[in-house]
């Protein structure tokens, strides 16, 4: 019988993730794994479920998926506890970002495990929202998770391992001399690595043809998602997620190239008469329309584009933009912001 992709992976495929998770959950501690879509969280879920079951670390392993199951997570856990079984249970929860009133749910789950916490342990998977809305991931009266693990892009070594695993599983032929180029293009983002390899093998796209790769639907989808995060998240959050380095520079060359030319759809449709710099600034403001966009944030975004700028130049750019969009939008200045 043919193995699934996650079943072919070594336990160190995700670095020390397996070791870290098993150390925590076997002590009866709950763990939250957080990752941006496209960073391998689905593979990580399948990988951990498979290997934890294979190693028989718990007597029972249950999976809850809010996008498939009709009952609530609370009712699901209550049903599993019926009959008073003392078997140790691991509950793996997918797509926790889809669960409503998370803080209240975690409070109730904590109540259910108080009698014997080591016999009911939770391994929960979610998107990057613990960074943006951290209060939602705390129970009302206690700290539910002993650790939150953020899945970052792969290192160059991990990228090479992934490329080799793709070659072995799909039969793609990728020259070893391209491994480093694929890492630099992808920045270690798993979805980008996968589809770069696919296009290099199947379509014979040269590894230095950034513009061509950006047109591939799966790659374009990922780049657009990441660009929106670059624009909306704080510099510290972007660093935590591994999208930028300590110097504030975008790590993935593909993402850097895409980000430099990105425009909001409304800007494309309505404001084609603006200069390139004005279009960029309006894009930043529209993508952050529900928040105050600070001058420092605009400066960070321009720095990510690796363009020269000064605070004076940003103020002048804003003053030029205001009258050009006044029939559609109004830019309000907040002193000190």
C-alpha positions as CSV (number, residue, x, y, z in Angstrom):
1,X,0.0,0.0,0.0
2,X,1.3,3.4,-1.0
3,X,2.3,5.6,1.9
4,X,0.9,9.2,2.4
5,X,3.4,12.0,2.1
6,X,3.5,12.7,5.9
7,X,4.2,9.0,6.5
8,X,7.4,9.2,4.6
9,X,8.9,12.0,6.6
10,X,11.6,11.6,9.2
11,X,10.9,12.7,12.8
12,X,13.3,15.6,12.4
13,X,11.6,16.9,9.2
14,X,10.2,19.8,11.2
15,X,13.3,20.3,13.2
16,X,12.7,19.6,16.9
17,X,8.9,20.0,16.7
18,X,8.1,16.4,17.4
19,X,10.5,16.2,20.3
20,X,9.2,19.5,21.8
21,X,5.6,18.5,21.4
22,X,6.0,15.0,22.9
23,X,7.9,16.3,25.8
24,X,5.1,18.7,26.7
25,X,2.0,16.5,26.1
26,X,3.4,13.5,27.9
27,X,3.7,15.7,31.0
28,X,0.0,16.5,30.7
29,X,0.6,20.0,29.3
30,X,-1.5,21.5,26.5
31,X,0.2,22.8,23.4
32,X,-0.9,25.3,20.7
33,X,0.8,25.2,17.3
34,X,0.4,28.3,15.2
35,X,1.3,28.9,11.5
36,X,0.4,31.0,8.6
37,X,-1.5,29.1,5.9
38,X,1.1,27.6,3.5
39,X,3.7,27.1,6.2
40,X,3.1,23.4,6.4
41,X,0.6,23.3,9.2
42,X,-1.7,20.7,7.5
43,X,1.3,18.4,6.9
44,X,2.5,19.0,10.5
45,X,-0.9,18.0,11.8
46,X,-0.9,14.7,9.8
47,X,2.7,14.1,10.6
48,X,2.1,14.5,14.4
49,X,-1.1,12.5,14.4
50,X,0.6,9.7,12.6
51,X,3.8,9.6,14.7
52,X,2.1,10.1,18.0
53,X,-0.3,7.2,17.2
54,X,2.6,5.1,16.0
55,X,4.5,5.7,19.3
56,X,1.4,4.9,21.4
57,X,2.0,7.8,23.8
58,X,-1.7,7.9,24.7
59,X,-4.2,5.1,25.1
60,X,-6.7,7.1,23.0
61,X,-6.2,9.7,20.3
62,X,-9.2,11.8,19.1
63,X,-9.4,14.3,16.3
64,X,-11.8,17.3,16.2
65,X,-12.3,19.4,13.1
66,X,-14.7,22.3,13.5
67,X,-15.1,22.6,9.7
68,X,-16.4,19.0,9.4
69,X,-18.1,18.0,12.7
70,X,-21.5,19.3,13.6
71,X,-21.1,19.2,17.4
72,X,-19.2,21.8,19.4
73,X,-15.7,21.0,20.7
74,X,-17.1,21.0,24.3
75,X,-19.7,18.4,23.5
76,X,-17.2,16.4,21.5
77,X,-14.9,16.1,24.6
78,X,-17.8,15.4,26.9
79,X,-18.9,12.5,24.7
80,X,-15.4,11.1,24.8
81,X,-15.5,11.2,28.7
82,X,-18.8,9.4,29.0
83,X,-18.5,6.1,30.9
84,X,-15.9,7.4,33.2
85,X,-13.0,5.8,31.4
86,X,-9.6,6.5,32.9
87,X,-7.7,6.0,29.7
88,X,-5.2,8.7,28.8
89,X,-6.6,10.8,25.9
90,X,-5.0,13.1,23.5
91,X,-7.4,15.5,21.7
92,X,-6.0,17.0,18.5
93,X,-8.0,20.0,17.2
94,X,-7.7,21.4,13.7
95,X,-8.5,24.9,12.5
96,X,-9.1,26.3,16.0
97,X,-9.3,29.7,14.4
98,X,-12.8,28.7,13.2
99,X,-14.0,28.1,16.8
100,X,-16.2,30.9,18.2
101,X,-15.7,32.4,21.7
102,X,-12.3,30.7,22.0
103,X,-11.5,32.0,25.5
104,X,-14.8,30.6,26.9
105,X,-14.2,27.3,25.2
106,X,-10.7,27.0,26.7
107,X,-12.2,27.8,30.1
108,X,-14.7,25.0,29.8
109,X,-12.1,22.6,28.5
110,X,-9.9,23.4,31.5
111,X,-12.8,22.5,33.8
112,X,-13.3,19.2,32.0
113,X,-9.6,18.2,32.6
114,X,-9.2,19.4,36.2
115,X,-10.0,16.0,37.8
116,X,-7.1,14.3,36.1
117,X,-5.3,16.7,33.8
118,X,-2.7,14.1,32.7
119,X,-5.4,11.9,31.3
120,X,-6.9,14.6,29.0
121,X,-4.4,16.6,27.0
122,X,-5.0,19.0,24.1
123,X,-2.8,19.6,21.0
124,X,-4.4,22.4,19.1
125,X,-3.6,23.8,15.7
126,X,-4.5,27.3,14.5
127,X,-3.4,30.1,12.1
128,X,-1.3,33.1,13.1
129,X,-4.0,34.8,15.1
130,X,-2.5,34.1,18.5
131,X,-0.1,36.9,17.6
132,X,-2.8,39.4,16.6
133,X,-5.5,38.5,19.2
134,X,-3.6,36.8,22.0
135,X,-6.4,37.2,24.6
136,X,-8.6,34.8,22.6
137,X,-6.1,32.0,23.3
138,X,-6.2,32.4,27.1
139,X,-8.9,30.8,29.2
140,X,-10.9,33.3,31.3
141,X,-9.2,32.4,34.6
142,X,-6.1,30.5,33.8
143,X,-3.3,29.9,31.3
144,X,-4.5,27.0,29.2
145,X,-1.5,26.4,27.0
146,X,1.9,25.7,28.5
147,X,3.5,26.6,25.2
148,X,2.6,28.2,21.9
149,X,4.8,27.0,19.1
150,X,5.0,29.3,16.0
151,X,6.0,27.4,12.8
152,X,8.5,29.5,10.9
153,X,9.7,29.0,7.4
154,X,12.3,26.3,6.9
155,X,16.0,26.9,7.2
156,X,18.2,26.2,4.2
157,X,18.9,22.7,5.6
158,X,15.3,22.0,6.1
159,X,14.4,23.3,2.7
160,X,16.9,20.8,1.2
161,X,15.3,18.0,3.2
162,X,11.9,19.0,1.8
163,X,13.1,19.2,-1.8
164,X,14.6,15.7,-1.4
165,X,11.3,14.4,0.1
166,X,9.4,15.8,-2.8
167,X,11.8,14.2,-5.3
168,X,11.4,10.9,-3.5
169,X,7.6,11.1,-3.2
170,X,6.6,12.6,-6.6
171,X,9.5,11.5,-8.7
172,X,10.5,15.1,-9.7
173,X,14.0,15.6,-10.8
174,X,15.6,18.7,-9.3
175,X,19.3,19.3,-9.8
176,X,21.2,19.7,-6.5
177,X,22.7,23.0,-7.8
178,X,19.2,24.5,-7.6
179,X,18.5,23.8,-3.9
180,X,20.1,27.1,-2.7
181,X,18.2,29.1,-5.4
182,X,14.9,27.5,-4.4
183,X,15.6,28.4,-0.8
184,X,16.4,32.0,-1.6
185,X,13.3,32.3,-3.8
186,X,11.0,30.7,-1.3
187,X,12.5,32.0,1.9
188,X,11.8,28.5,3.3
189,X,8.0,28.8,2.9
190,X,6.8,25.2,2.3
191,X,4.0,26.0,-0.2
192,X,6.4,28.1,-2.3
193,X,9.1,25.4,-2.1
194,X,6.6,22.7,-3.3
195,X,5.3,24.7,-6.3
196,X,8.7,26.0,-7.3
197,X,10.0,22.5,-7.5
198,X,6.9,21.4,-9.4
199,X,7.2,24.2,-12.0
200,X,11.0,23.7,-12.4
201,X,10.5,20.0,-13.1
202,X,7.2,20.0,-15.1
203,X,7.3,23.3,-16.9
204,X,11.1,23.7,-17.1
205,X,10.9,27.3,-15.7
206,X,14.4,28.6,-15.1
207,X,15.0,29.1,-11.3
208,X,15.9,32.7,-11.7
209,X,12.6,33.6,-13.6
210,X,10.8,35.3,-10.7
211,X,8.2,37.0,-12.8
212,X,7.1,33.7,-14.3
213,X,6.8,32.0,-11.0
214,X,4.6,34.8,-9.6
215,X,2.0,33.9,-12.3
216,X,1.5,30.3,-11.0
217,X,-1.9,30.3,-9.2
218,X,-0.7,28.5,-6.0
219,X,2.4,30.7,-5.8
220,X,0.5,33.9,-6.5
221,X,-2.1,33.0,-3.8
222,X,0.6,32.5,-1.2
223,X,2.5,35.7,-2.2
224,X,-0.7,37.8,-2.0
225,X,-1.5,36.3,1.4
226,X,1.9,37.0,2.8
227,X,2.0,40.6,1.3
228,X,-1.2,41.4,3.1
229,X,0.4,40.3,6.3
230,X,3.5,42.3,5.6
231,X,1.3,45.4,5.2
232,X,-1.0,44.8,8.2
233,X,1.2,43.2,10.9
234,X,3.7,44.9,13.2
235,X,7.4,44.6,12.5
236,X,7.9,42.5,15.7
237,X,5.1,40.0,14.6
238,X,6.6,39.7,11.2
239,X,9.9,38.9,12.8
240,X,8.3,36.2,15.0
241,X,6.6,34.7,12.0
242,X,9.9,34.6,10.1
243,X,8.8,36.8,7.1
244,X,11.5,39.4,7.7
245,X,15.0,39.2,9.2
246,X,16.4,41.2,12.1
247,X,17.2,44.1,9.7
248,X,13.6,44.3,8.7
249,X,14.3,42.9,5.2
250,X,12.0,40.4,3.5
251,X,13.7,37.0,3.4
252,X,12.0,35.4,0.3
253,X,13.2,36.9,-3.0
254,X,9.9,35.9,-4.6
255,X,7.9,37.7,-1.9
256,X,10.2,40.7,-2.1
257,X,9.7,41.1,-5.8
258,X,5.9,40.6,-5.5
259,X,5.7,43.1,-2.6
260,X,7.5,45.8,-4.5
261,X,4.9,45.8,-7.3
262,X,1.8,45.0,-5.2
263,X,-1.3,47.2,-5.5
264,X,-4.6,47.0,-3.9
265,X,-7.4,46.0,-6.4
266,X,-9.2,49.3,-5.8
267,X,-6.0,51.2,-6.6
268,X,-5.7,49.4,-9.9
269,X,-9.3,50.0,-10.8
270,X,-9.8,53.6,-9.8
271,X,-6.4,55.3,-9.3
272,X,-4.3,54.4,-12.3
273,X,-3.4,58.1,-12.7
274,X,-1.4,58.1,-9.5
275,X,2.4,57.9,-9.5
276,X,3.9,54.5,-8.4
277,X,4.8,55.9,-5.0
278,X,1.3,57.3,-4.5
279,X,-0.3,54.0,-5.5
280,X,1.9,52.2,-3.0
281,X,1.0,54.6,-0.2
282,X,-2.7,54.3,-1.0
283,X,-2.4,50.5,-1.1
284,X,-0.8,50.5,2.4
285,X,-3.6,52.8,3.8
286,X,-6.5,50.8,2.2
287,X,-5.1,47.5,3.4
288,X,-5.0,49.0,6.9
289,X,-8.3,50.9,6.5
290,X,-9.7,49.7,9.9
291,X,-6.5,50.7,11.8
292,X,-4.4,53.8,12.3
293,X,-1.4,53.6,10.0
294,X,1.5,55.2,11.6
295,X,4.4,57.0,9.9
296,X,6.7,54.4,11.4
297,X,4.7,51.6,9.8
298,X,4.8,53.3,6.4
299,X,8.6,53.8,6.8
300,X,8.9,50.1,7.7
301,X,7.0,49.1,4.5
302,X,9.1,51.4,2.3
303,X,12.2,49.9,3.9
304,X,11.0,46.4,3.0
305,X,10.7,47.5,-0.6
306,X,14.4,48.5,-0.3
307,X,13.7,52.1,-1.5
308,X,15.3,55.2,-0.3
309,X,13.1,57.4,1.9
310,X,13.0,60.0,4.6
311,X,10.2,61.0,7.0
312,X,10.0,64.4,5.3
313,X,9.5,62.6,1.9
314,X,6.7,60.5,3.4
315,X,4.9,63.6,4.7
316,X,5.2,65.2,1.3
317,X,3.9,62.1,-0.4
318,X,0.8,62.1,1.9
319,X,0.2,65.8,1.1
320,X,0.4,65.1,-2.6
321,X,-1.9,62.1,-2.4
322,X,-4.7,63.8,-0.4
323,X,-6.1,66.1,-3.1
324,X,-5.9,63.3,-5.7
325,X,-8.2,61.0,-3.9
326,X,-10.5,63.5,-2.1
327,X,-13.5,62.5,-4.2
328,X,-13.3,58.9,-2.9
329,X,-11.3,58.9,0.3
330,X,-10.2,61.2,3.1
331,X,-6.9,60.8,4.9
332,X,-7.1,62.0,8.5
333,X,-3.9,63.1,10.3
334,X,-3.6,62.2,13.9
335,X,-1.0,64.2,15.7
336,X,2.0,62.2,16.9
337,X,1.0,59.1,14.9
